[in-house]
Amino acid sequence: MRRRYSVPAAKHLLLLALSFLSLFPIILTISTALKTDQDVRSHPFTLFSSFSSENLATAWDVGHFSDYLVNTFVLTIPSTALVVILSTTAGYAFAKLPFRGRTVVYYVAIVGLLVPFFTYMIPLYFQLQGMALLDTLPGVILVLTTTGLSFGAVFMRAFFEDLPPELEQAARIDGASEWQIFLRIMLPLVTSGAGALAVFTFLQNWNNLLVPLLYLPGGDFRPLTMGLYVFASGRGIDTGPLAAGTLVTILPVIVLFVALQRQVTRGILAGAVKG
């Protein structure tokens, strides 16, 4: 009997230990951001030993993280919406519309997943420069959108392909147009996949440093990742404000993931079964 209970108990203890190790950096960052500077220097690893909003105020005002936060939302929300909309329509076309060249276009999308961003980031720089989109928010939104389309289209195709063809056939017999079939019948059945894709794309674009670093050279529209990089370069080992800036950067991501955790889990599980 003891062995039966000892094995599950050991598993639970191991899971708790791994969870603590995973969460400790986040907890330490929150604690450091909310401490006084003196307490950060004297007790760097003591959790929540004091409370002060000084570090948050420094990051928000001196570090201009309020501007960086607005810029990040301006970049992330439109690019995420465009990726979800375009990927959903492309996935439906790949799965359900028998047009000429469908297989070729689909394999082109797969090849897009295999080509590293580093191979075309310099030509893309000059292309944006020639289009007068360099160092502009629309230019970066365009880059973030196009770099996420290949994965999004392939991802959503798996969900549409699993839907029974009898649904669309019955709708066509009833006289529904292709857009009506897509919007009213097919799209509501793949909301879990679209939601998971939205979260994945949002997280990827929110945490992206390389794209704004390359295509926003002027520094007028810095997002949080780029602002945190510049702030860290200028503050040296000023741990408190750096932790506060990091907290401002990761807090919206944590809130989003907690709010949509079930949606993401359903999308991942459904995609795994379909794959």
Backbone as JSON, one array per atom type, in Angstrom:
{
  "sequence": "MRRRYSVPAAKHLLLLALSFLSLFPIILTISTALKTDQDVRSHPFTLFSSFSSENLATAWDVGHFSDYLVNTFVLTIPSTALVVILSTTAGYAFAKLPFRGRTVVYYVAIVGLLVPFFTYMIPLYFQLQGMALLDTLPGVILVLTTTGLSFGAVFMRAFFEDLPPELEQAARIDGASEWQIFLRIMLPLVTSGAGALAVFTFLQNWNNLLVPLLYLPGGDFRPLTMGLYVFASGRGIDTGPLAAGTLVTILPVIVLFVALQRQVTRGILAGAVKG",
  "N": [[0.83, -1.21, 0.0], [1.95, 1.21, 0.78], [3.8, 1.6, -1.23], [2.15, 2.01, -3.42], [1.02, 4.5, -2.83], [3.3, 6.02, -2.57], [4.51, 6.31, -5.07], [2.7, 7.96, -6.74], [2.81, 10.21, -5.04], [5.51, 10.92, -5.18], [5.64, 11.61, -7.87], [3.95, 13.84, -7.91], [5.36, 15.57, -6.22], [7.67, 15.91, -7.74], [6.59, 17.2, -10.0], [5.67, 19.54, -8.77], [8.12, 20.62, -7.96], [9.38, 21.06, -10.46], [7.56, 22.87, -11.54], [7.89, 25.0, -9.78], [10.57, 25.68, -10.31], [10.26, 26.57, -12.92], [8.55, 28.76, -12.63], [9.87, 30.4, -10.87], [11.79, 32.37, -11.91], [9.99, 34.26, -13.01], [8.48, 35.0, -10.76], [10.54, 36.06, -9.19], [11.28, 38.23, -10.79], [8.95, 39.83, -10.64], [8.94, 40.33, -7.87], [11.39, 41.73, -7.58], [10.89, 43.99, -9.14], [9.03, 45.3, -7.58], [10.31, 46.03, -5.29], [12.27, 48.16, -3.05], [15.15, 50.11, -4.08], [17.33, 49.86, -2.37], [16.73, 47.51, -0.98], [16.79, 45.7, -3.09], [19.5, 45.64, -3.69], [20.66, 44.74, -1.28], [19.24, 42.42, -0.52], [18.88, 40.5, -2.85], [17.63, 38.09, -3.65], [15.54, 37.64, -1.96], [12.13, 37.22, -1.58], [9.59, 39.55, -2.1], [10.19, 41.26, 0.09], [9.93, 43.93, 0.57], [8.01, 46.83, -0.45], [7.62, 48.98, -3.18], [6.87, 51.48, -5.55], [8.74, 52.73, -7.01], [10.63, 51.71, -8.88], [8.95, 50.88, -10.98], [7.89, 53.37, -11.69], [10.21, 54.63, -12.61], [10.87, 53.03, -14.85], [8.56, 53.44, -16.37], [8.39, 56.23, -16.82], [11.06, 57.44, -17.11], [12.26, 55.45, -18.66], [10.5, 55.39, -20.77], [8.55, 53.43, -21.19], [5.83, 53.5, -21.38], [5.28, 54.61, -23.89], [6.49, 52.63, -25.45], [4.84, 50.46, -24.89], [2.4, 51.19, -26.07], [3.22, 51.33, -28.77], [3.86, 48.64, -29.18], [1.38, 47.34, -28.95], [0.15, 48.54, -31.16], [1.63, 47.44, -33.22], [1.31, 44.66, -32.83], [-1.44, 43.84, -32.59], [-2.83, 44.52, -35.12], [-1.2, 43.0, -36.94], [-1.51, 40.4, -35.95], [-4.28, 40.04, -36.28], [-4.48, 40.21, -39.08], [-2.94, 37.99, -39.87], [-4.48, 35.86, -38.82], [-6.94, 36.19, -40.18], [-6.2, 36.04, -42.96], [-4.85, 33.58, -42.98], [-6.86, 31.83, -42.21], [-8.71, 32.0, -44.34], [-7.01, 31.16, -46.41], [-6.35, 28.57, -45.51], [-8.86, 27.36, -45.65], [-9.28, 27.47, -48.42], [-7.17, 25.82, -49.33], [-8.0, 23.38, -48.27], [-10.66, 22.89, -49.07], [-11.42, 24.0, -51.56], [-11.3, 23.14, -54.86], [-9.22, 24.34, -56.78], [-7.21, 25.17, -59.68], [-3.81, 24.38, -59.52], [-3.65, 24.2, -56.79], [-2.25, 22.35, -55.16], [0.4, 22.98, -55.76], [0.62, 25.64, -54.83], [0.14, 25.18, -52.14], [2.38, 23.65, -51.43], [4.3, 25.57, -51.84], [3.7, 27.25, -49.7], [4.45, 25.53, -47.64], [7.19, 25.37, -48.14], [7.81, 27.96, -47.48], [7.81, 27.77, -44.72], [10.19, 26.49, -44.29], [12.25, 28.12, -45.08], [14.69, 30.11, -43.66], [14.4, 33.18, -41.83], [16.67, 34.74, -41.8], [17.83, 34.48, -44.3], [16.6, 36.18, -46.08], [16.35, 38.66, -44.91], [17.98, 40.91, -45.33], [17.66, 41.61, -48.16], [14.92, 42.2, -47.89], [15.01, 44.46, -46.32], [16.03, 46.43, -48.1], [13.98, 46.36, -49.94], [11.77, 47.31, -48.47], [12.79, 49.83, -48.01], [12.83, 50.88, -50.61], [10.1, 51.01, -51.05], [9.33, 53.0, -49.41], [8.63, 52.28, -46.83], [10.3, 51.7, -44.8], [11.3, 52.04, -41.42], [8.74, 52.59, -40.48], [5.54, 52.06, -38.95], [3.47, 50.68, -40.46], [5.11, 49.28, -42.3], [6.54, 47.44, -40.68], [4.39, 46.03, -39.61], [3.5, 44.81, -41.95], [5.68, 43.1, -42.49], [5.66, 41.42, -40.19], [3.2, 40.24, -40.59], [3.41, 38.84, -43.09], [5.49, 37.04, -42.56], [4.28, 35.28, -40.86], [2.32, 33.95, -42.25], [2.69, 31.52, -43.69], [2.95, 29.43, -41.78], [0.47, 29.81, -40.51], [-1.44, 29.29, -42.56], [-0.95, 26.58, -43.22], [-1.43, 25.46, -40.73], [-4.19, 26.06, -40.25], [-5.35, 24.74, -42.39], [-5.32, 22.06, -41.65], [-7.38, 21.92, -39.79], [-9.7, 22.61, -41.27], [-9.66, 20.57, -43.15], [-10.41, 18.37, -41.74], [-13.11, 18.56, -41.41], [-16.29, 17.21, -42.28], [-17.16, 16.6, -45.71], [-19.84, 16.57, -46.34], [-21.17, 18.65, -45.11], [-20.63, 21.08, -46.53], [-21.56, 20.28, -49.02], [-24.32, 19.89, -48.57], [-24.99, 22.52, -47.96], [-24.47, 23.81, -50.39], [-26.4, 22.61, -52.01], [-28.63, 23.75, -50.87], [-28.39, 26.25, -51.88], [-26.49, 28.05, -50.93], [-23.87, 30.46, -51.08], [-20.28, 30.42, -51.75], [-18.92, 32.05, -49.92], [-20.85, 32.28, -47.92], [-20.99, 29.62, -47.06], [-18.42, 29.38, -46.03], [-18.29, 31.43, -44.02], [-20.58, 31.08, -42.38], [-20.92, 28.36, -41.84], [-18.51, 26.73, -41.93], [-16.45, 28.27, -40.65], [-17.33, 28.78, -37.9], [-16.88, 26.22, -36.87], [-14.18, 25.87, -36.57], [-13.17, 27.49, -34.62], [-11.62, 26.99, -32.35], [-9.12, 26.31, -33.41], [-8.52, 28.71, -34.8], [-8.45, 30.46, -32.64], [-6.26, 29.43, -31.16], [-4.23, 29.86, -33.06], [-4.29, 32.65, -33.14], [-3.36, 33.29, -30.57], [-0.77, 32.13, -30.61], [0.4, 33.63, -32.69], [0.17, 36.23, -31.7], [1.83, 36.09, -29.4], [4.3, 35.51, -30.63], [4.73, 37.8, -32.25], [4.62, 39.8, -30.33], [6.88, 39.27, -28.78], [8.91, 39.65, -30.56], [12.08, 40.71, -31.47], [14.05, 41.01, -33.44], [12.89, 41.84, -35.93], [11.75, 44.56, -35.49], [14.17, 45.71, -34.71], [15.69, 45.65, -37.02], [14.1, 46.96, -38.97], [13.1, 49.29, -37.92], [14.98, 51.55, -37.67], [15.21, 54.21, -36.86], [14.2, 54.59, -34.28], [11.9, 55.85, -33.37], [9.52, 54.47, -33.11], [9.72, 52.39, -31.25], [9.09, 49.09, -30.05], [8.22, 47.15, -27.06], [10.17, 45.1, -26.69], [12.43, 46.02, -28.07], [12.73, 48.47, -26.77], [13.27, 47.58, -24.17], [15.71, 46.35, -24.62], [17.33, 48.56, -25.35], [17.05, 50.06, -23.02], [18.22, 48.36, -21.13], [20.83, 48.41, -22.06], [21.56, 50.99, -21.49], [21.2, 51.26, -18.71], [22.9, 49.59, -17.36], [23.79, 47.75, -14.57], [21.53, 48.28, -13.11], [19.31, 46.9, -11.44], [16.64, 46.96, -10.42], [14.91, 48.89, -11.93], [15.25, 47.61, -14.42], [14.04, 45.12, -13.98], [11.46, 46.04, -13.55], [10.85, 47.09, -16.09], [10.97, 44.7, -17.52], [8.81, 43.39, -16.34], [6.65, 44.98, -17.21], [6.79, 44.28, -19.86], [6.25, 41.49, -19.96], [3.85, 41.13, -18.61], [1.31, 41.65, -20.03], [1.37, 39.43, -21.75], [1.26, 37.26, -20.0], [-1.28, 37.68, -18.87], [-2.88, 37.39, -21.16], [-2.38, 34.7, -21.85], [-3.32, 33.31, -19.58], [-6.02, 34.04, -19.68], [-6.86, 32.87, -22.08], [-6.24, 30.21, -21.89], [-7.61, 27.72, -21.97], [-8.63, 27.78, -24.55], [-6.29, 27.73, -26.07], [-5.26, 25.24, -25.31], [-7.26, 23.48, -26.25], [-7.02, 24.0, -28.99], [-4.38, 23.12, -29.51], [-4.54, 20.38, -28.82], [-6.54, 19.53, -30.6], [-5.27, 20.09, -33.04], [-3.13, 18.31, -32.82], [-4.42, 15.83, -32.9], [-5.55, 15.97, -35.45], [-3.26, 16.21, -36.96]],
  "CA": [[0.0, 0.0, 0.0], [2.8, 2.39, 0.84], [4.42, 1.8, -2.54], [1.14, 2.59, -4.31], [0.86, 5.92, -2.55], [4.57, 6.73, -2.66], [4.81, 6.64, -6.47], [2.0, 9.2, -7.11], [3.3, 11.33, -4.25], [6.79, 11.34, -5.74], [5.36, 12.3, -9.14], [3.41, 15.16, -7.6], [6.45, 16.4, -5.7], [8.53, 16.25, -8.87], [5.88, 18.21, -10.79], [5.7, 20.8, -8.02], [9.48, 21.16, -8.02], [9.6, 21.57, -11.81], [6.73, 24.06, -11.69], [8.53, 26.08, -9.04], [11.75, 26.1, -11.06], [9.82, 27.3, -14.11], [7.9, 30.01, -12.25], [10.7, 31.22, -9.98], [12.29, 33.59, -12.55], [8.91, 35.25, -13.15], [8.18, 35.5, -9.41], [11.66, 36.9, -8.78], [11.19, 39.48, -11.54], [7.87, 40.62, -10.04], [9.4, 40.77, -6.56], [12.44, 42.74, -7.75], [10.28, 45.21, -9.67], [8.22, 45.94, -6.55], [11.15, 46.31, -4.12], [13.07, 49.38, -3.04], [16.48, 49.89, -4.64], [18.21, 49.39, -1.3], [16.41, 46.11, -0.71], [17.25, 44.91, -4.24], [20.96, 45.46, -3.59], [21.05, 44.02, -0.07], [18.6, 41.1, -0.5], [18.38, 40.34, -4.23], [16.85, 36.87, -3.88], [14.45, 37.56, -0.99], [10.9, 37.53, -2.3], [8.58, 40.46, -1.57], [10.6, 41.74, 1.41], [9.51, 45.33, 0.68], [7.14, 47.25, -1.55], [7.81, 50.34, -3.65], [6.56, 51.67, -6.97], [9.8, 53.58, -7.58], [11.2, 51.1, -10.08], [7.94, 50.96, -12.04], [7.82, 54.76, -12.15], [11.42, 54.9, -13.4], [10.74, 52.38, -16.15], [7.43, 54.01, -17.1], [8.63, 57.63, -17.19], [12.42, 57.63, -17.61], [12.51, 54.47, -19.72], [9.5, 55.57, -21.84], [7.86, 52.17, -21.47], [4.44, 53.78, -21.76], [5.28, 54.73, -25.36], [6.82, 51.32, -26.02], [3.67, 49.6, -24.75], [1.44, 51.59, -27.12], [3.77, 50.9, -30.06], [3.78, 47.18, -29.28], [-0.01, 47.0, -29.27], [-0.13, 48.98, -32.53], [2.26, 46.47, -34.13], [0.93, 43.27, -32.61], [-2.86, 43.56, -32.82], [-3.16, 44.42, -36.56], [-0.51, 41.89, -37.6], [-2.16, 39.16, -35.52], [-5.59, 39.96, -36.93], [-4.28, 39.92, -40.5], [-2.48, 36.6, -40.01], [-5.6, 34.96, -38.56], [-7.93, 36.32, -41.27], [-5.65, 35.52, -44.21], [-4.53, 32.15, -42.83], [-8.12, 31.09, -42.17], [-9.23, 31.91, -45.71], [-6.1, 30.32, -47.19], [-6.52, 27.2, -45.07], [-10.12, 26.86, -46.21], [-9.07, 27.26, -49.85], [-6.33, 24.64, -49.51], [-8.67, 22.16, -47.84], [-12.01, 22.67, -49.58], [-11.68, 24.54, -52.89], [-10.47, 22.44, -55.86], [-8.79, 25.23, -57.85], [-6.02, 24.72, -60.41], [-2.55, 24.76, -58.89], [-3.79, 24.22, -55.34], [-1.17, 21.58, -54.54], [1.65, 23.73, -55.93], [0.58, 26.78, -53.91], [0.25, 24.65, -50.78], [3.78, 23.29, -51.2], [5.03, 26.84, -51.7], [3.5, 27.67, -48.31], [5.29, 24.67, -46.8], [8.58, 25.81, -48.34], [7.96, 29.17, -46.7], [8.15, 27.39, -43.35], [11.54, 25.94, -44.23], [13.24, 29.15, -45.41], [14.96, 30.94, -42.48], [14.24, 34.63, -42.0], [17.98, 35.34, -42.01], [18.24, 34.41, -45.7], [16.02, 37.26, -46.88], [16.1, 39.86, -44.12], [18.68, 42.06, -45.92], [16.88, 42.07, -49.32], [13.66, 42.78, -47.43], [15.35, 45.81, -45.86], [16.1, 47.33, -49.26], [12.65, 46.41, -50.55], [10.99, 48.26, -47.67], [13.35, 51.17, -48.25], [12.35, 51.33, -51.91], [8.66, 51.25, -50.97], [9.13, 54.06, -48.41], [8.01, 51.67, -45.65], [11.31, 51.49, -43.77], [11.14, 52.88, -40.22], [7.33, 52.94, -40.31], [4.74, 51.0, -38.34], [2.87, 49.81, -41.48], [6.12, 48.39, -42.87], [6.81, 46.34, -39.74], [3.16, 45.22, -39.57], [3.51, 44.0, -43.17], [6.69, 42.04, -42.32], [5.17, 40.48, -39.19], [2.07, 39.49, -41.16], [3.85, 37.92, -44.14], [6.32, 35.97, -42.0], [3.45, 34.33, -40.12], [1.25, 33.39, -43.08], [2.94, 30.13, -44.09], [2.55, 28.56, -40.67], [-0.96, 29.95, -40.27], [-2.22, 28.61, -43.6], [-0.79, 25.13, -43.04], [-2.08, 25.11, -39.46], [-5.64, 26.1, -40.38], [-5.77, 23.72, -43.37], [-5.55, 20.8, -40.95], [-8.69, 21.96, -39.14], [-10.75, 22.56, -42.29], [-9.62, 19.29, -43.84], [-11.04, 17.35, -40.91], [-14.56, 18.73, -41.44], [-16.9, 16.32, -43.3], [-17.59, 17.31, -46.93], [-21.3, 16.61, -46.44], [-21.65, 19.95, -44.65], [-20.61, 22.05, -47.63], [-22.42, 19.78, -50.09], [-25.7, 20.2, -48.21], [-25.18, 23.97, -48.06], [-24.54, 24.17, -51.81], [-27.72, 22.19, -52.49], [-29.59, 24.74, -50.38], [-28.18, 27.51, -52.59], [-25.56, 28.95, -50.24], [-22.67, 30.82, -51.82], [-19.05, 29.93, -51.13], [-18.65, 32.88, -48.75], [-21.81, 31.9, -46.88], [-20.54, 28.33, -46.52], [-17.21, 29.61, -45.24], [-18.51, 32.27, -42.84], [-21.67, 30.65, -41.5], [-20.9, 26.93, -41.53], [-17.18, 26.19, -41.68], [-15.66, 29.07, -39.72], [-17.65, 28.51, -36.49], [-16.43, 24.9, -36.45], [-12.72, 25.87, -36.39], [-12.82, 28.61, -33.74], [-10.53, 26.6, -31.45], [-7.88, 26.45, -34.16], [-8.27, 30.12, -35.05], [-8.05, 31.06, -31.37], [-4.89, 29.02, -30.87], [-3.36, 30.57, -33.99], [-4.23, 34.04, -32.72], [-2.49, 33.38, -29.4], [0.59, 31.86, -31.05], [0.89, 34.76, -33.48], [0.3, 37.37, -30.79], [3.03, 35.9, -28.59], [5.47, 35.62, -31.48], [4.93, 39.18, -32.66], [4.87, 40.6, -29.13], [8.24, 39.02, -28.31], [9.86, 39.78, -31.67], [13.08, 41.77, -31.34], [14.86, 41.18, -34.64], [12.2, 42.6, -36.98], [11.81, 46.0, -35.23], [15.56, 46.15, -34.64], [16.17, 45.83, -38.39], [13.27, 47.79, -39.85], [12.77, 50.56, -37.25], [16.29, 52.05, -37.23], [15.15, 55.55, -36.3], [13.91, 54.55, -32.85], [10.7, 56.6, -33.0], [8.39, 53.57, -32.89], [10.25, 51.19, -30.6], [8.21, 48.27, -29.21], [8.75, 46.84, -25.74], [11.39, 44.3, -26.75], [13.52, 46.91, -28.47], [12.9, 49.43, -25.69], [13.94, 46.91, -23.06], [17.1, 46.15, -25.04], [18.01, 49.86, -25.25], [17.03, 50.43, -21.61], [19.22, 47.54, -20.45], [22.16, 48.86, -22.49], [21.86, 52.27, -20.86], [21.11, 51.24, -17.25], [23.95, 48.76, -16.77], [23.35, 46.74, -13.6], [20.44, 48.84, -12.31], [18.43, 45.73, -11.53], [15.25, 47.27, -10.11], [14.2, 49.39, -13.11], [15.25, 46.59, -15.48], [13.0, 44.15, -13.64], [10.18, 46.71, -13.77], [10.63, 47.09, -17.53], [10.65, 43.32, -17.92], [7.44, 43.1, -15.88], [5.74, 45.64, -18.14], [6.85, 43.54, -21.12], [5.69, 40.13, -19.9], [2.55, 41.08, -17.94], [0.19, 41.41, -20.96], [1.45, 38.07, -22.28], [0.76, 36.36, -18.96], [-2.73, 37.87, -18.77], [-3.49, 36.79, -22.35], [-2.3, 33.24, -21.8], [-4.23, 32.83, -18.54], [-7.4, 34.24, -20.12], [-7.18, 32.01, -23.22], [-5.53, 28.95, -21.71], [-8.43, 26.61, -22.45], [-8.71, 27.87, -26.01], [-5.01, 27.28, -26.61], [-5.15, 23.8, -25.07], [-8.15, 22.8, -27.2], [-6.44, 24.12, -30.33], [-3.21, 22.26, -29.61], [-4.98, 18.99, -28.82], [-7.24, 19.26, -31.86], [-4.27, 20.05, -34.09], [-2.34, 17.09, -32.69], [-5.24, 14.72, -33.37], [-5.7, 16.09, -36.9], [-1.98, 15.93, -37.59]],
  "C": [[0.86, 1.25, 0.0], [3.45, 2.67, -0.51], [3.44, 2.43, -3.51], [1.02, 4.09, -4.11], [2.16, 6.69, -2.73], [4.9, 7.14, -4.09], [4.04, 7.88, -6.93], [2.49, 10.41, -6.33], [4.63, 11.84, -4.79], [6.6, 12.08, -7.06], [4.85, 13.71, -8.89], [4.49, 16.1, -7.07], [7.4, 16.83, -6.82], [7.89, 17.33, -9.74], [5.87, 19.55, -10.1], [7.08, 21.44, -8.08], [9.78, 21.75, -9.39], [8.79, 22.83, -12.06], [7.36, 25.25, -10.98], [9.76, 26.6, -9.77], [11.37, 26.92, -12.29], [9.27, 28.68, -13.75], [8.8, 30.94, -11.44], [11.28, 32.46, -10.68], [11.22, 34.67, -12.71], [8.57, 35.86, -11.79], [9.28, 36.43, -8.93], [11.64, 38.24, -9.51], [10.12, 40.39, -10.96], [8.3, 41.18, -8.69], [10.44, 41.88, -6.67], [11.87, 44.06, -8.25], [9.54, 45.99, -8.6], [9.0, 46.23, -5.27], [11.72, 47.72, -4.18], [14.45, 49.07, -3.59], [17.45, 49.35, -3.59], [17.99, 47.91, -1.0], [16.86, 45.21, -1.86], [18.74, 44.64, -4.13], [21.34, 44.58, -2.4], [20.46, 42.61, -0.01], [18.02, 40.79, -1.88], [17.46, 39.14, -4.44], [15.75, 36.66, -2.83], [13.17, 38.04, -1.65], [10.0, 38.45, -1.48], [8.92, 40.91, -0.14], [10.26, 43.21, 1.63], [8.63, 45.66, -0.51], [7.4, 48.71, -1.88], [7.48, 50.39, -5.14], [7.62, 52.51, -7.69], [10.36, 53.0, -8.87], [10.22, 51.14, -11.25], [7.83, 52.37, -12.59], [9.02, 55.12, -13.0], [11.31, 54.28, -14.79], [9.66, 53.04, -16.99], [7.73, 55.4, -17.64], [10.01, 57.82, -17.83], [12.71, 56.69, -18.78], [11.53, 54.53, -20.87], [8.77, 54.28, -22.19], [6.39, 52.37, -21.76], [4.32, 53.92, -23.27], [5.55, 53.38, -26.02], [5.61, 50.38, -25.97], [2.63, 49.9, -25.83], [1.93, 51.12, -28.48], [3.65, 49.39, -30.25], [2.37, 46.73, -29.6], [-0.35, 47.38, -30.71], [0.48, 48.02, -33.54], [1.63, 45.09, -34.03], [-0.52, 42.98, -32.98], [-3.2, 43.52, -34.31], [-2.48, 43.25, -37.26], [-1.11, 40.55, -37.2], [-3.5, 38.97, -36.21], [-5.45, 39.6, -38.41], [-3.83, 38.48, -40.72], [-3.64, 35.63, -39.82], [-6.6, 35.0, -39.71], [-7.41, 35.68, -42.55], [-5.34, 34.03, -44.12], [-5.8, 31.31, -42.81], [-8.71, 30.93, -43.57], [-8.33, 31.03, -46.58], [-6.23, 28.85, -46.8], [-7.79, 26.57, -45.6], [-9.97, 26.57, -47.7], [-8.23, 26.01, -50.11], [-7.08, 23.34, -49.21], [-9.94, 21.85, -48.62], [-12.25, 23.15, -51.01], [-10.76, 23.89, -53.91], [-10.07, 23.34, -57.02], [-7.49, 24.71, -58.48], [-4.75, 25.25, -59.72], [-2.6, 24.77, -57.37], [-2.62, 23.5, -54.65], [0.15, 22.33, -54.62], [1.71, 24.89, -54.94], [0.74, 26.31, -52.47], [1.7, 24.27, -50.47], [4.67, 24.53, -51.13], [4.9, 27.37, -50.28], [4.35, 26.83, -47.36], [6.76, 25.06, -46.92], [8.83, 27.1, -47.56], [8.26, 28.91, -45.24], [9.6, 26.98, -43.2], [12.62, 26.99, -44.48], [13.48, 30.03, -44.18], [14.82, 32.43, -42.81], [15.57, 35.3, -42.32], [18.4, 35.36, -43.48], [17.68, 35.56, -46.53], [15.8, 38.55, -46.1], [16.81, 41.09, -44.7], [18.0, 42.51, -47.21], [15.55, 42.71, -48.94], [13.86, 44.2, -46.92], [15.35, 46.8, -47.02], [14.76, 47.43, -49.97], [11.75, 47.37, -49.78], [11.48, 49.68, -47.87], [12.87, 51.72, -49.58], [10.87, 51.64, -51.93], [8.31, 52.35, -49.97], [8.4, 53.54, -47.17], [9.02, 51.38, -44.55], [11.13, 52.51, -42.64], [9.71, 53.41, -40.09], [6.6, 51.76, -39.67], [4.05, 50.12, -39.38], [3.87, 48.84, -42.11], [6.41, 47.2, -41.98], [5.59, 45.44, -39.6], [3.11, 44.29, -40.78], [4.5, 42.84, -43.04], [6.19, 40.99, -41.33], [4.02, 39.62, -39.74], [2.56, 38.44, -42.16], [4.69, 36.78, -43.59], [5.51, 34.95, -41.21], [2.42, 33.6, -40.96], [1.46, 31.92, -43.43], [2.5, 29.17, -42.99], [1.05, 28.61, -40.46], [-1.8, 29.2, -41.28], [-2.14, 27.1, -43.46], [-1.51, 24.66, -41.78], [-3.59, 25.05, -39.61], [-6.16, 25.09, -41.4], [-6.09, 22.4, -42.68], [-6.93, 20.77, -40.29], [-9.83, 21.87, -40.16], [-10.81, 21.19, -42.97], [-10.32, 18.19, -43.05], [-12.56, 17.46, -40.9], [-15.17, 17.86, -42.54], [-17.39, 17.1, -44.51], [-19.1, 17.4, -47.08], [-21.87, 17.95, -46.0], [-21.72, 20.95, -45.79], [-21.49, 21.6, -48.79], [-23.89, 20.09, -49.81], [-25.98, 21.69, -48.33], [-25.26, 24.41, -49.52], [-25.88, 23.76, -52.42], [-28.79, 23.18, -52.08], [-29.4, 26.12, -51.01], [-27.25, 28.49, -51.91], [-24.35, 29.23, -51.13], [-21.43, 30.32, -51.08], [-18.7, 30.73, -49.88], [-19.6, 32.55, -47.61], [-21.43, 30.56, -46.24], [-19.35, 28.54, -45.59], [-17.53, 30.33, -43.93], [-19.52, 31.68, -41.87], [-21.59, 29.2, -41.05], [-19.51, 26.47, -41.09], [-16.42, 26.94, -40.58], [-16.04, 28.83, -38.26], [-17.15, 27.17, -35.97], [-14.92, 24.83, -36.2], [-12.28, 27.02, -35.49], [-11.69, 28.26, -32.78], [-9.18, 26.73, -32.14], [-7.52, 27.9, -34.42], [-7.84, 30.84, -33.77], [-6.63, 30.7, -30.98], [-3.9, 29.73, -31.78], [-3.21, 32.03, -33.59], [-3.29, 34.21, -31.53], [-1.04, 33.15, -29.79], [1.19, 33.06, -31.78], [1.1, 35.99, -32.61], [1.58, 37.26, -29.96], [4.3, 36.06, -29.42], [5.76, 37.06, -31.86], [5.23, 40.08, -31.47], [6.33, 40.48, -28.69], [9.3, 39.22, -29.38], [10.79, 40.97, -31.45], [13.77, 42.05, -32.65], [14.19, 42.05, -35.69], [12.18, 44.1, -36.68], [13.23, 46.54, -35.16], [16.12, 46.44, -36.02], [15.42, 46.93, -39.13], [12.69, 49.03, -39.18], [14.07, 51.2, -36.76], [16.24, 53.42, -36.58], [14.87, 55.6, -34.81], [12.68, 55.3, -32.43], [9.53, 55.7, -32.63], [8.84, 52.27, -32.23], [9.16, 50.42, -29.86], [8.9, 47.93, -27.89], [10.06, 46.06, -25.79], [12.6, 45.16, -27.1], [13.79, 47.95, -27.39], [13.6, 48.83, -24.5], [15.41, 46.68, -23.37], [17.9, 47.45, -24.89], [18.12, 50.28, -23.79], [18.09, 49.66, -20.83], [20.63, 47.98, -20.82], [22.55, 50.15, -21.78], [21.9, 52.24, -19.35], [22.19, 50.39, -16.6], [23.38, 47.7, -15.85], [22.29, 47.31, -12.66], [19.27, 47.85, -12.35], [16.96, 46.07, -11.35], [14.46, 47.8, -11.29], [14.17, 48.4, -14.27], [14.18, 45.53, -15.23], [11.62, 44.75, -13.85], [9.85, 46.77, -15.26], [10.3, 45.71, -18.07], [9.23, 42.95, -17.52], [6.4, 43.74, -16.79], [5.67, 44.87, -19.46], [6.1, 42.21, -21.06], [4.28, 40.09, -19.32], [1.38, 40.9, -18.91], [0.19, 40.0, -21.54], [0.91, 37.07, -21.28], [-0.76, 36.45, -18.85], [-3.43, 37.21, -19.96], [-3.5, 35.27, -22.27], [-3.24, 32.67, -20.76], [-5.68, 32.94, -19.0], [-7.8, 33.25, -21.21], [-6.53, 30.63, -23.11], [-6.32, 27.76, -22.24], [-8.51, 26.59, -23.97], [-7.43, 27.35, -26.64], [-4.87, 25.77, -26.46], [-6.02, 23.02, -26.04], [-7.58, 22.85, -28.61], [-5.25, 23.21, -30.53], [-3.61, 20.79, -29.7], [-5.69, 18.62, -30.12], [-6.26, 19.18, -33.02], [-3.42, 18.8, -34.04], [-3.11, 15.88, -33.21], [-5.36, 14.75, -34.89], [-4.39, 15.79, -37.6], [-1.68, 14.45, -37.62]]
}
